[in-house]
Amino acid sequence: GHIWEELMRRVVAAALLTVFAGGTAHADVTEADLANDAENTESVLTNGMGRHLQRYSPLDKINKNNVKNLVPAWAFSLGGEKQKGQETQPIVDDGVMYITGSYSRLYAVDAKTGKEIWQYDARLPEGILPCCDVVNRGAAIFGDKIYFGTLDAKIVALDKKTGDVVWSKKIANFKDGYSYTAAPLIVDGLVITGNSGGEFGILGEVQARDAETGELVWTRPMIEGHMGTYKGKESSMTGKVNATWPGDLWKTGGGAPWLGGSYDKETDTIVFGAGNPAPWNSWLRGAGNPKGTEGDNLYAASRVAMDPKTGEIKWHFQTTPREGWDFDGVNEVVAYTDRDGNKRWATADRNGFFYVLNREDGKFVSATPFVKNISWASGIDENGRPKFIEDNRPGDPSKAADGKKGEVIFAVPSFLGGKNWQPMSFSKKTGNFYVPSNEWGMDIWNEPVTYKKGAAYLGSGFTIKPIFEDYIGSLKAIDPDTGDIKWEYKNGAPLWAGVMSTAGGLVFTGTPEGEFIAFDDETGEKLWSFQTGSGIVGQPITWEQDGEQYVTVISGWGGAVPLWGGEVAKKVEYLNQGGTLWTFRVPKELASAN
Ligand code: CA
């Protein structure tokens, strides 16, 4: 009896030790886990469902045959009086879902039941200056911590079990116009962030911090003439002073890398996009009347490839040199392998062209228009440079009779872009990209402006207008080898939600009208939809738990369109705000039904 009791005591003690030490539950997330994220279907650990940002899942339990049986498993309300745009991509780790919400909130919920585990609300100061709604696009996870950025331009590390703050660091001073909304990128133990504030004449910069301590490891400014740093010392200059900028304009040159980055392990390269050069009035930057390369304004409106360990620039590709329409170069760059086995990057730019670049060195491969009626360029030449239509640049205000308002032009796309931040998906199954695009234009003109810290720095006025009667939003299946559009789904309101494709032959996205939709990846046929009660501007994910596949998306209308959309904003004024996280599944008894 005595020996048996002693044995039992030891077994119980060992079991308790496992529970209290964390055991296998809440295991630390490793670099290997992040590297394997696109293949591991039991978790979603990175923005983009893998750092190539393909947003493709190998899961096919939910497929073309049974998607009609998809029903809600649970819904979770973000609560609060303040709602606004919900743009998060959820993270799923060890049965816990982490989402960010408007006004810099982060929630941990049980992924199976939707029950809240903890909530963290950042205390935001008065006077924050987010340009385009109080959104957040998602968290990052590594080790025992979860990371996210706040609207007052901080990056915060929380204990993933408790939500307690482990460290909090300032990316930049929010009073000068900086903010932060993107999902951080984690590579080899570094938390890598950009910054927002391109409409305030800030300096765009990518920063890398030790994920454990928050200590700054390197910085890389996105505008030529500014010094990078490595471990507290100057490293190298970005570009060369006045190579592509006249006078002192580079000092407040913008180029905010406000939308996260991608990472390719094979080439050990991170790619961030840099936003518009500041101010919007391109005549002040030499772009309206360039001298040689002066007026290109590097590295604004460019994709910039860096060494993740040092922040040294490996290559760059400028989508819109001489930028004058707010065509930020920030849109996500997706790493993929084409049908012939070539390793590529692809990006669908604000400027309306879909670019393919070589993975190794960023060399230009091809560019094709993905929206209609592009007015500012007639195409892209063999070097990847736009063939400008000079008459479609807003007129020089200094040439106007009153010296105040330059000639008004109508430009397509609008400054909110042929595609904005809302991420596309690459399907490994079909080899096509699924691009959430918008067909719209704008009246735009230039005005004089001088830089004032913390004030809008545009020198431009504008009104966005629809170009077609019946739709603005356009989800397109694009063949990256040819640029051919295989199918298109037209939507009344502008599309502002992420897209996901799956091995089940499905393409998921949501609309501002509130519908969460599954399309046939080959035909574009709408196979299923669900009304979520508010507009969808979030990013869908899928994963499996206990043998069942789940699909999640957040609903909550907002973002840049209601604030900046001009005539389009008026058209969508009727849409209701919200803040609900929806999770769906096909009940087991219906999963095999046809
Ligand atoms: Ca911008």
Residues whose N, C-alpha, C, O or C-beta is under 5 A from the ligand:
A	BS01	CA	G198 G275 N276 D326 D328
